[in-house]
Amino acid sequence: MPTTRTQRSTPSRKKSCLQCAKSKVRCGLERPSCQRCVASNRRCTYATEVPASPTIRAAAPASIATPASLSTAFTEPSDVTVVSEREPLPTLPPLTQVQVPVQARDETLNFDSVDLVPLAGADQIRDRWLRPFLAVTGQQEVPKAFHPYTLQYMSCVLRTYPKQMASDSVPPFIHPAQMTTGHVALANCYSLVRLWHHRAAGSEAIVADTVQREMDRLAHGQTSGDTEQLAALQAYLTYCIMAYFSPISGIPLVNDATMVTLQEMAFCAAQGGLVSTAELAGSRPAWESWIVASAKRRAMFAFYLLSSVYNADNNVPNFLAEELRGVFAPDAKRVWEARSREEWEREYARHLALWPDGPLKISELWRSPETGSERRRERIDRWVQTTDEFGVMLFAVCVHLHGY
């Protein structure tokens, strides 16, 4: 009967997602996103709340607003208009719903015994903000001169990293395997980055306040061990990049004090080590030790790039990062993206065979008496052939500054 067909094709306003209800089409009711919204590449929200498990709610720190209090900030304005005042608003995706790439899943991972070598001169990272004001007679460093286009290039690349997290991807200074360790700092970071980039008009103040309080929690919280320090640094760095390059109008979150805090966190991470004992010996480390060391190095490089842009924007001179001179450049793409312990061990064996003379150090991309020499160019070419996009970006910046 025609009337019956019409009733069957009309979705329930109470059960359908808000987008399908507004479009008056049948909703598949899949959660967290229905198939129609996935196919249309649009955000899918429901008027009925899906209760989070006690475990999920316990994972959120007390300083973070609860999902229910942030629901209006996460919902698009057009969606809110069709929600009844008596119906609960959509909630933030639970922290445990962060999508971890399949290749990162390995139940044998154990980060309890990471073996790293402390970085000599790590205190120079903490005191880096003082360098423009500490002129030593006869030893004054020459500031690095960034071309405006180089700064623009660095900014364009950096601002994409939080956006990758907003689309459930992993930025190049976070190893996918870290998302299997249950660190609250990174889980919160994924949720808050999505909140920031998908906020509704009028919700800017609560979104900024929530991110600010999480940044304060990370800055003043007690961390123990390399993995926790690394996760805190990565999350804080992500918030700084996001708030600096995609700011909420009238609510600046990144200032001199923020950058000093970031330098302090980078110092703590570097103090724990940026290289494993086995790497220094030219042998294969444990996968867990390598993951932490390699991710630390990438986070440190990303931090220095952000610091350089911030200093240039504020007319503060930039200086060569002598304290990182002996740090290894980013590892090969196939090593970084290995999908399992077995694959990583196989790729790392190839890496060792490729570098019998020792891995490339970041300082080899800087200007020195060997710049342009046949040996230096051969090593750089060997590295560029295997590195990933993050390494190529660092190479481009260094070439603009120091030549090749």
Secondary structure, 3 states (H helix, E strand, C coil): CHHHHHHHHCCCCCCCEHHHHHHCCCCCCCCCCCHHHHHHCCCCCECCCCCCCHHHHHHCCCCCCCHHHHHHHHCCHHHHCCCCCCCCCCCCCCHHHCCCCHHHCCCCCCHHHCCEECCCCCHHHHCHHHHHHCCCCCCCCCCECCCHHHHHHHHHHHCHHHHHHHCCCCCCCCCHHHHHCCCHHHHHHHHHHHHHHCCCCCCHHHHHHHHHHHHHHHHHCCCCCHHHHHHHHHHHHHHHHHHHHCCECCECCCCHHHHHHHHHHHHHHHHCCCEEHHHHHCCCCCHHHHHHHHHHHHHHHHHHHHHHHHHHHCCCCECCCHHHCCCECCCEHHHHCCCCHHHHHHHHHHHHHHCCCCCCEHHHHCCCCCCCCHHHHHHHHHHHCCECHHHHHHHHHHHHHHCC
